[in-house]
Amino acid sequence: MSQPNRLNQGGSIDRSKPLDFTFNGLRYSGYEGDTLASALLANGVDIVNRSFKYSRPRGIVASGAAEPNAIVQLGSTEAAQVPNVRATQQALYQGLSARSTNGWPNVNHDAMGLLGKLGGPMMGPGFYYKTFMAPASMWMTYEKFIRKAAGLGRAPQEKDPDIYDHYNHHCDLLIIGAGPAGLMAALTAARSGARVIICDEQETFGGSLLETADLLDGKPAQQWLANALVQLSDCGDVLMLPRTTANGYHDHNFVTLHERRTEHLADTAPEAHQSRSRMHHVRAGQVILATGSQERPVVYANNDVPGNLLCSAVSCYIRRYAVVPGQKLVVTTATDIGYQAALDWLDAGREVVAVVDCRANPDGDRVKQARQKGIRIITGSAVFEAKGSKRVTAARIAAVDLDAFTLTGQLEELACDTIASSGGFSPVVHLSAHTGARPVWNEEALGFVPGRVKGMIPAGGADAIYSLPAVLESGLQAAQQALQSCGYAAVSVDLPKASQRIESKSAALFQVPHLKPTSRAPKQFVDLQNDVTAAGIELATREGFESIEHVKRYTALGFGTDQGKLGNINGMAIAARILGQTIPETGTTVFRPNYTGITFGAIAGRHCGELFDPERYTALHAWHLKRGAKFEDVGQWKRPWYFPVGNETMHEAVARECQAVREKVGILDASTLGKIDIQGADAREFLGRVYTNKWAQLGLNKCRYGLMCKDDGMVMDDGVTTCLGDNHFLMTTTTGGAAAILDWLELWHQTEWPELEVYFNSVTDHWATMTITGPRARDLLSEVTDIDLSKDSFKFMECREGMVAGVPARVYRISFTGELTYEINVQANYAMHVWNALFEHESTYGLTPYGTETMHVLRAEKGFIIVGQDTDGSVTPEDLGMQWCVGYDKPFSWIGKRALSRPDTRRKDRKQLVGLLPTDPSVVLQEGAQIVFDPKQSIPMKMKGHVTSSYYSPTLGQGFALALVMGGAERMGEKVYMPMADGRVHEAEIVSPIFLDPKGERQNV
Amino acid sequence: MSNVAVFDQNAGAGVLAESPLSHVSGRKGGSSPGVILREKAFMGYLTLRGNAADAAFCEGVEQVLGMPLPTAPMALHQNTQKGSSILWISPDEWLILLPGGTEYETELALRAELSGHFAVVNVSGGLTLLTVTGPDARHLLHKSTGYDVHPRNFPVGKGVTTTFAKATAIIRRPSETTWELVVRRSFADYCYRWLVDASREFGLDAEI
């Protein structure tokens, strides 16, 4: 297909490399070097989308990140779908396939468009709030339709075939923007030897130099640019990142850069293992903000009809892409930039109808140039309305009195198909605002400049410096200042010579008055992406939304991926005019990350799939896998949950495992328990202060169960601690609590009791722990150890050192099942050897591996709590019936003691730990079920407690549970009820939480 | 009652030891791999705690290890003759790396030489060492840790405890071309998978 708007020469496209692409199903062609937007304009595609709310036809307006309309859905396959891509930022590649994000049935004929035309006045700001407010129950229905009608693209339904990754950097200088200011700063910094990163969101470096007609050192600026890039790429410590958007500026000069690595090449990354985009996490000493400026469109009636463009975009398309986006141009301007667009248009061989300038006597160089070329110049006037629906057909102009905000004099209608507007420039302050710094109004430049941010230096257009020589100078100065802050010596660099052009002073033109009042005039769009009009802002202020933040939220001005790039300043100026205040009094809204939309993949990086979160393995993990274990996540650990044999269900496997422990011997991999080695002369004293119970008398090689409270008196951890020497203890913690308890000990040691001589070290990973438990545990262990296991020499709650299967081991005789138990600890590298040695006797003793589920059943039968399951941070030791584990008479106080004397912790009706036996033995209560005393009371019932642990016990032959019940300790034998969501009500009897062997005879054999 | 329990935790011959990465199989990365990854399994590791301001403590450590105690933050000292090294971890903590099997005698020697308040803990079963070399080794680290591994900030003779992907690791630089990672046993598989994944674009040679 031909490209009617393409010039035969000029531009930086490569005409020898044609590329085919499709847009909304139609085939087109462009060239390498095109963006999707320039290629669409070359092909004469006027309508690229339907607008968000009113569904009005829209065309391309801008040439970069600010584009509000040409937001497309990219991807030729389902898996490669990418929403919210700006056509102006998407490089063209062979086979590119894009669609409009809005428009049903298609952009040229849109059903919703009728609303935009007919229902327009009804859909003011707050339309959705007001219309769909009631009934609330219908909101879900409305929402579906609203979302379908609105929408800005869709996520893919299939798995993304690409990968995304992260890369960390530290640098002295991060330069954001590689236009003349940024490049000059980089050239300066490169001389110093500093570590420099320079990034730019465009395909190639250069910014405005890519299309400027200005000369540098007497040659085209593009030649200087090419030299500069060669110089920079020869510097070892300068990293150049094109196609890279600084999307977020966070605290302490931490900046995230989103680098699109293959998005200019194909739908998906062409090479295996190549990340499609990369998020650079940059910690910069100094940031030079060289983000340039953004031209403001002028707000006039029907300024959204396709064919309305920015003046700078017109120049850019002609000069960079050799595309003239129309035949007959009318310019409406408040700056000399408008004349540049007219001159470029004329050079391209097309007709300039007129330049309409709101200023009375513009006299800049480019004005004179235009006059010399015979372009009609109409001063003191502006375009106040565009005619046309799917493309501009004419511009209505009139003399304008901006101070009085009225049109004066004769109206004139100029036939044209393109209107280019320029209301002046706004520095791109978004990134500086991410840090929380409010932009500051610069009256001279008629724009907001970045607020002060420590470690950030704005340069060039971002600081409202617009003439090329001044921009280059500011880049150099910014670099010198930044280098000095980083401790580098000043360097001498020559500035290229640029001619100083005479510019006429810009006027403040935001909204052009209409013949009718704003509310009656055709729509005058302020924010094209969010369909916010001048009338909408007027209405918002009339309805009392006077703060600019409220105006923003009521109208959606600058929402979403737009972030106010084109519309914000115009919107604020309009609000200021209506409210009768100045623009700085009105202020700006807050710009937030991300500057432009980025894919979630880049945010996640490689932290997805199997790398989403670390999986921690014990030394025996490979064995568990081979044995067919099902795993449970405990923190980041993978713990065997149960070991099914054949086709066993979980219930069957757990019943078998429980039975094996109660009747023969089971084995558990307990390596995940937290283990803390404690050494020092004051170790024992320290234990006494952090545990509720006493440690003064614990003898050598004796073990003791300890309970730890937070300072609020609530149980936070428990475990067994063993005395290995007078100054040496080994503490065990819950699996999930290991790291937090080590921190807790350090906190109290370092902040409260630094005088105590004690050191804590984690040995969790060093020791592997194998728990053998059951009546035959002693017989099994005696097969492989030289330790004297006899009942009287190695007693319950004692520890021994010895050899187990040829490996030096510490064996602890403690029990979490109520059975005879030995916990064998060896240096983890030997764990598999010892485990295998035990399993050589598997058949002799009926040795059965069991997992966490069986462990839970067995411990619950004994009434042993699990901190975090039977407690929830609101349970005291006494609530658990563990008064025996609290030493109120210890000489030094301990953490939680004082809180336990508060009236609240002494209440009789606190929730207390009890056992529950369901009346129907086949019932296994739901964990978390709420407990009531009277099942017949009316709803809402008075909830008196809840079930914390509940299992089926093969030993008891019935379901049983642990629960926290108000005043439960005094309610033994009483019935309680658990009303379920399905209407059933379970009945259970309150019993002791110890269901099995209350005297502990089984573990004391 | 003795003050501290110390015992030789090394098993004799005939006992098969398994490193934290014994379950993974390495992969060859073609003729010119960008990253070469090796595990130095079964090293001896001792955590040392004590007071660096105590001259006797410093002298005692130097006496036993044959190298001075690093007192500057993140300093790594090496005794190439003995194949051992000591890294500053925090103001009162160091990690000593030893040839495997010598941790017990070293602990005994330290305890004999030192007095007052100090601690020595054998942590050999809980850690393993990975070496990363090759032209893209530093790129790999950039992808894995937020710490600044540029030579200006990370010269030879430095080591830090820092984040590594979503785990922690000790990163050490014993020579110009070699980076070392000391990782915890339970995180070793995760760290290895991360390294394999992050190295793909460079080409990986991993013999584990």
Interface residues (C-beta under 8 A of the other chain):
Chain A: D165 H166 Y167 N168 H169 H170 R195 A272 H273 Q274 S275 H281 R283 R606 H607 E610 L611 D613 P614 E615 R616 Y617 T618 A619 H621 A622 W637 T672 D677 Q679 G680 A681 G699 L700 L724 G725 D726 N727 H728 E757 Y759 N761 S762 V763 T764 D765 H766 W767 A768 E801 A805 G806 V807 P808 V826 Q827 A828 N829 Y830 A831 M832 H833
Chain B: M1 S2 N3 V4 A5 F7 D8 Q9 N10 A11 G12 G14 V15 L16 A17 E18 S19 P20 S22 H23 F42 T47 R49 D92 H117 F118 A119 V121 N122 V123 S124 G125 G126 L127 H142 K143 T145 G146 Y147 D148 H150 R152 N153 A165 K166 A167 R184 R185 S186 F187 A188 D189 Y190 R193 W194 D197 A198 R200 E201
